[in-house]
Amino acid sequence: RCPHGDLPEASADLIAQLARSGRSAALIVPELAPHRSAAPPGALAQPGGLARLLDEVLARSQGPQAAWRAADLQRVVLICHSGSYRVAAALLARGDVPGVPIHEVYLLDAVYGEVPALAAFVEAAPSAFAPSVAEGGQRLVVLHGEGTEEGSRALWQRAQAALAGVVPEGRLRHSDRESAPDAADLAAAVLVHRVPAGHSAIPATYTADLLASSGLPVIR
């Protein structure tokens, strides 16, 4: 639980969710502006900001990865919840992040705005979504509730238009009906889906399943 304010807040239990996913990855959770409705991206919005953060984390780690740099990483998954959409928009507005191989983006009840910047992840390289994640392809997942339905639908429309004729229709999935994503949804190149979990519960409810269906390496 997070000890900000007078009362603790429920944790998304991300470490346990990564373990349950069966995927091998390092979990990095920068805290930019606690209890702000829309966190400013800060230094991450500067050119090379994310690469510098990852370089610093790798340099401080133990083992052979201490000699790695961000560009050496095989796959990076960017997960954003709620007001952190501004960070995602700042990172993705150019369509890619120099020096960081972002292959998957998960926006968890987060599309309050910045749709053109978020859509650039798809529009800059549509062909990268043609392979499955197991084959190294890219993936965009948007799980939302009522409050971000309008922005999520607008992002879906842009992604669908960008990938028409590039990705089979069956791998582009959108639903405004409230339900949990199924296996076919999780295998999609783009998934925009309304879920029954409440805003604060979405990361705790779905992160493990998203990571388990990702292109991250399986723990052997």
C-alpha positions in Angstrom: 0.0 0.0 0.0 1.2 3.5 -0.8 1.5 5.7 2.3 0.7 9.1 0.7 -1.8 11.3 2.6 -3.8 10.4 5.7 -4.9 7.0 4.4 -2.9 4.3 2.6 -3.9 3.5 -1.0 -4.3 0.0 -2.4 -1.2 -1.2 -4.2 -1.4 -2.6 -7.7 0.9 -5.4 -6.5 3.0 -5.1 -9.6 5.9 -7.3 -8.4 3.6 -10.2 -7.7 1.8 -9.7 -11.0 5.1 -9.8 -12.9 5.9 -13.1 -11.0 2.5 -14.5 -11.9 2.9 -13.7 -15.5 5.8 -16.1 -15.9 7.7 -13.5 -17.9 11.3 -12.5 -17.4 11.6 -8.7 -17.1 12.8 -5.9 -14.8 10.1 -3.8 -13.4 10.8 0.0 -13.2 8.2 2.3 -11.7 9.2 6.0 -11.7 7.1 8.1 -9.4 6.8 11.5 -11.0 4.0 13.4 -9.2 2.0 11.5 -6.6 -1.7 12.5 -6.2 -1.6 14.7 -9.3 -4.5 14.1 -11.8 -2.1 14.3 -14.7 1.6 13.8 -14.0 3.9 16.2 -15.9 6.5 14.2 -17.8 9.5 16.1 -16.5 12.9 15.0 -17.6 11.4 12.0 -19.4 10.0 14.3 -22.0 13.5 15.6 -22.9 15.3 14.0 -25.9 16.9 10.9 -24.6 15.2 11.2 -21.2 13.9 7.6 -21.0 17.1 6.2 -22.4 19.1 8.0 -19.7 16.8 6.7 -17.0 17.2 3.1 -18.2 20.9 3.5 -18.5 21.1 4.7 -14.9 19.0 1.8 -13.7 21.1 -0.8 -15.6 24.3 0.7 -14.3 23.2 0.4 -10.7 22.0 -3.2 -11.1 24.0 -6.3 -10.3 25.2 -8.9 -12.7 26.1 -8.7 -16.4 23.3 -6.3 -17.2 25.2 -3.6 -15.4 27.2 -3.2 -18.6 24.2 -2.9 -20.8 22.6 0.3 -22.1 19.0 0.9 -23.0 19.6 0.1 -26.7 20.8 -3.4 -25.7 17.3 -4.3 -24.3 15.4 -6.7 -26.5 11.9 -5.5 -25.6 10.5 -2.7 -23.5 6.8 -2.6 -22.4 5.5 0.8 -21.4 2.5 0.7 -19.0 0.6 3.8 -18.1 -2.3 4.3 -15.7 -4.6 7.3 -15.3 -2.8 10.7 -15.5 0.4 9.2 -16.7 -0.9 9.4 -20.2 0.9 12.7 -20.5 4.2 10.9 -19.9 3.3 8.3 -22.6 2.2 11.1 -25.0 5.5 12.9 -24.5 7.5 9.7 -25.1 5.5 8.5 -28.1 4.7 11.8 -30.0 7.5 11.1 -32.5 6.4 7.5 -33.0 9.4 6.0 -31.3 11.8 6.7 -28.5 15.5 7.1 -29.6 17.7 4.5 -28.0 14.8 2.5 -26.4 13.1 -0.4 -28.2 9.5 0.1 -27.1 7.4 -2.7 -28.6 4.3 -2.7 -26.4 2.2 0.1 -24.9 -0.6 -0.5 -22.3 -2.8 2.4 -21.5 -4.9 1.5 -18.5 -7.9 3.9 -18.1 -5.5 6.6 -19.3 -6.7 8.2 -22.5 -7.9 11.5 -21.1 -6.3 13.4 -24.0 -3.2 13.6 -26.2 -4.8 11.2 -28.7 -2.6 12.3 -31.7 0.6 11.8 -29.7 -0.5 8.4 -28.5 -1.6 7.3 -31.9 1.8 8.1 -33.3 3.0 4.8 -31.8 0.9 3.0 -34.4 0.9 5.5 -37.2 4.7 5.9 -37.4 5.3 2.2 -38.2 2.1 0.3 -39.1 4.1 -2.7 -40.5 5.7 -3.3 -37.1 2.2 -4.5 -35.9 1.9 -7.2 -38.6 4.0 -9.8 -36.8 2.7 -11.3 -33.6 4.4 -10.3 -30.3 6.0 -13.7 -30.3 7.6 -12.8 -33.6 8.8 -9.5 -32.4 5.8 -7.4 -33.4 4.4 -4.3 -31.6 1.2 -4.2 -29.6 -1.1 -1.5 -28.3 -3.6 -2.3 -25.5 -6.1 0.2 -24.1 -8.3 -0.9 -21.2 -10.8 1.7 -20.1 -13.9 2.6 -18.2 -16.6 5.2 -18.8 -14.4 8.2 -18.0 -11.9 7.5 -20.8 -14.3 6.0 -23.3 -14.3 8.9 -25.7 -10.5 9.2 -25.9 -10.1 5.5 -26.1 -12.6 5.3 -29.0 -10.8 8.1 -30.8 -7.5 6.3 -30.4 -9.0 3.1 -31.7 -10.3 4.9 -34.8 -6.9 6.2 -35.6 -5.2 2.9 -35.0 -7.7 1.0 -37.1 -7.3 3.4 -40.0 -3.5 3.2 -39.8 -3.5 -0.6 -39.8 -6.2 -1.3 -42.3 -4.8 -3.6 -45.0 -1.6 -4.2 -42.9 -3.0 -6.3 -40.0 -5.8 -8.8 -40.4 -9.1 -7.5 -39.0 -9.2 -10.3 -36.5 -6.2 -9.0 -34.8 -7.7 -5.5 -34.4 -10.2 -5.7 -31.6 -12.5 -3.1 -30.0 -15.4 -3.4 -27.6 -17.5 -0.9 -25.7 -19.3 -3.7 -24.0 -18.0 -4.1 -20.4 -16.2 -7.5 -20.0 -12.9 -9.0 -19.2 -10.6 -9.5 -22.3 -10.4 -13.1 -23.5 -7.5 -15.0 -25.0 -8.3 -13.7 -28.6 -8.4 -10.2 -27.3 -5.0 -10.6 -25.6 -3.5 -12.0 -28.9 -4.5 -8.8 -30.8 -2.1 -6.3 -32.3 -4.4 -3.6 -31.1 -7.0 -4.1 -28.3 -9.3 -1.3 -27.1 -11.7 -2.7 -24.6 -14.0 -1.5 -21.9 -13.5 -3.5 -18.6 -15.7 -3.9 -15.5 -12.9 -3.1 -13.0 -13.0 0.3 -11.4 -10.4 3.0 -12.3 -8.0 2.3 -9.5 -8.4 -1.5 -9.8 -7.6 -1.8 -13.5 -3.8 -2.2 -13.0 -4.2 -4.7 -10.2 -6.7 -6.7 -12.1 -5.2 -7.0 -15.6 -1.5 -6.4 -15.6 -0.5 -10.0 -15.0 -2.6 -11.2 -17.9 -1.2 -8.5 -20.2 2.3 -9.4 -19.4 1.6 -13.1 -19.7 0.4 -12.5 -23.3 3.3 -10.1 -24.1 6.4 -10.7 -26.2 8.6 -10.7 -23.1 10.7 -13.8 -22.7 9.2 -16.7 -20.7 11.0 -17.7 -17.5 12.6 -21.1 -18.1 
